[in-house]
């Protein structure tokens, strides 16, 4: 009987440990997903800024071409 109680206690401790690890990993996943969303938003902003800069550069290049003629 003592052996069975010890096995039950060990199993309970292992279950608690596994649950704690699961919750830690779940929280880490949530943080990682939030950071991924932040990086996607930042990437979108950078792409937009690049397109604006490219358009401005093309306009300046065309203007410089007109002046050179």
N, C-alpha and C positions, 0 to 999 in steps of 0.2 A: 504494500500500500504506500509505503514511504517512497519507494522508487517511482510509482505512478504519480505521486504528488510532485516529485522533483521534475519529472518529465513534463508535467502540465505547467509548472512554473517556468521551466526553460522555454517551452513553446510559447508561453505568454510573453516572456521577455523578448524572444525572437520576433514575435508578431509586432510588439510595440516598437522595436528597433526598425523593423522593415517599414512600418507605417511612418515613422519619423523620417526615414530616408526618402520614402515616397513623397511626403509633403515638402521636403527640402528640394527634391528634384522638380516637383510641380511648381514651386515658387521660382526656382531658377529658370524653368521654361517660360513662365509668365514674364519674368524680367527680360529674358532673351527675345521673346516675341515683341515686347514693347520697344526694345532697342532696335529691333529689325524694322518696325513700323516707323520709328524716328529716322532711321537711316534712309528708308525708302522716301519719306517726305523730303528729307534734305537732298537726296539725289534728284528728286523731281524739281526742287527749287534750283539746283545747280544746272540741270538741263535747260530749264527755262531761261536762266541767266545767260547760259552759253548761246542759246538761240537769239536772244536779244543782242548780245555782243556781236554775233555773226552778222546779223542784219545791219547793225550800225557800221560794222567794218565794210560790208558790201556797199552801203550807201556812201561812206567816205571814199572808198576806192573809185566808185563811179564818179563822184564829185571831183576827185583828184584827176581822173581821166579827162573830164570835161575842161578843167582848168588848163591842163597841159596842152590841149589842142589849140 
